[in-house]
Amino acid sequence: MYLVNGNLVIRDATNDDAQQLCIWWNDGRVMAHAGFPNGLGITEQEVLTRLQTGKDSERKGRLILEIDAAPVGEMSYSAVSEHVVEIGIKICEFSQQNKGAGTQFLEMLIRYLFEAERYRKIILDTNIKNTRAQHVYEKLGFRKTAVRKNAWTDQLGELQTFIDYELSVTEWALR
């Protein structure tokens, strides 16, 4: 995949991205909302193996987000069924957060998944503490479908609550 919108690019992650992904995934500040405040503790070789074998247990499509040709974050997607896909996004470079790029990257991916891949519904979840993400998802038309209280215990032993969202192709077209 290679999507472009001005100075924003979404592209497939390659072996050359293993080092950057390793840095981000091991940074607890980046990974805290995903429930890993100490980072993943993964090696660059483990990331490389996941990218090479496609055995990324979390996601099927691993994407790199670039602004002005510099990597700033990642996205992922995975088919849940023939018509439903789950997505995730992290703007990992803190200097690029809260500037609107996340919304633009999501719009690019949503359009691609609905128009090119023909999915009918996109789902995602976010930590209830991640109010910035909730605002973006709701601005894009995602609906809250559930709140999963104390659904997961993070690395520090703290229970975490998540909000589930979904967006149908019809809702996207009507927004």
N, C-alpha and C positions, 0 to 999 in steps of 0.2 A: 504494500500500500504506500502511496505517496500522494498526499493531499497538500495543496498550497493555497494560502489566502494571504496575499501581500507578503509580509516578512515572516509569516507563520507557516511552519511545515510540520506535518505529521507523517512519520515514516516508520517502516518496519525496523525493529531493533536488529542489529547485526552483531557478529562476534566482536567487532570493534567497540561496541557499547558496553561490553562486560565490565570494564573497569569503572565507568561512570555509574552504571546500575549498582555495582557493589558498594561504591561510596554512598550513594543515596540510601540503599537498603540497610546499610549498617549505621546510618545516622538516626539516632533515636528521636531527634526533633522532627525529622521528615516523616518517620514511621509511627509516631505517637498516636495519631488519629486512627491508624490501622490496628492499634493494639500492641504495638511493639516499641515502647518507649526506650528500650535499650538497643533498638535496631535488630536486624535478623541474625547477625553473627555469621554471615555467609562469606565464603571466600570467592575471589574472582574466578577461580577455576570452577567452582560450583555454579556460578552464574553462567559462565561460558558453556558448561555442559548442558544446562537447561536450554540455552539459546540454540545450541547445536542439535540437540536431540528432540527439541520440541516438547520436552518433558517438564514444562513449567507447570507444576501441579496446580497453581492458582489460576492461570489464564491460558487461553489458546493464542490470541493475538497480542504480542507485546510490541508496543509502539513508543517511539521517542518523539518528544515535542521539542521543536526548535524555534527560537526567535532570533532573527538575524544570523542564522546558521550556527547558533550556539545552543547546545542541549540545555533545556530548562526543566524538563519533567518527563513524565511517562504516562501513557494510557494503556489500557488493556481491554480486551473483549473476549467473551466466550459464549458460544451458542449453548443455550439452556434447552432449547427444543428447535424444531424446524423454523418456528416463527418468532422465537424469543431469544434475545441476546442480553447478556449482562455486561456492563461496562464499569470501568474504574478510571480515575484520573488523580494524579498528584503533580502539582507544580512544586518541584523539589528545590528550586533555587529561590531562597526567600526574597531576594531583591526583585523577583519577577511576580511575586504574589500581590494580590489586591490591585492589579492594574488592568483587569478585564480580559487578559489573554486566556484564562481558563474558560471563560464563557465562550470565547471565539473558538477555541480548540474543541469544546464540546459541541458547538453548533456544526463544525466541520465533520466531526465523527458521526453525529446523529444523522445528518443529511446523507452521508455515505452509507450508513447502515440501513436506512430506510429506502433510499433510492437505488443504490447499486447492489446491495446485498439482499434487498427485499424483505428484511425483517419487519414484523408488524408491531412488535412491542420491545421496548428497551427497559431493563430494570437495573437498579443499583441500590446500594445502601451506603449510609454514612453514620459515623459516630454522632450521637446526639449532641456532643460537645462541639462539633464542627459546624458552628452556626454560619460561617462564611460559605461553606459548601451548600448547606440547606438553602440559603438565599439564592445562590446561583441556580440550583436545580429547580426551585420553584419559579424563578424568573423565566426559565426555559420551558415551563409547562409541565414539569414532572409533578405527579400527585403522590402524596403520602398514602401508602397502603397499609402500613403497620408500624407499630413501635414495639421493638423486642427488648423489653426491660431485662437487664442483667443477663444478656444473651451470651456473653463471653467474658472470660477472665483474662486480663492482660498479663504481661510479664511481671508486673509488680503485685499480682494477686488481687487487683481491683476489678470488680464487676463493671462491665461496659454495656451501655444501652445503645442500640442501633435503630435507625429509621429506614424503612424500606420505601422506595419510590418506584414509580413506573410511568412510562410515557408511550402512548399508542401512536401509530402513524397518523390516525385520524386527528388526535389531539394536537399533534405537531403541525398538521396542515391547517388547523383552525386557529392557531395562536396568532 
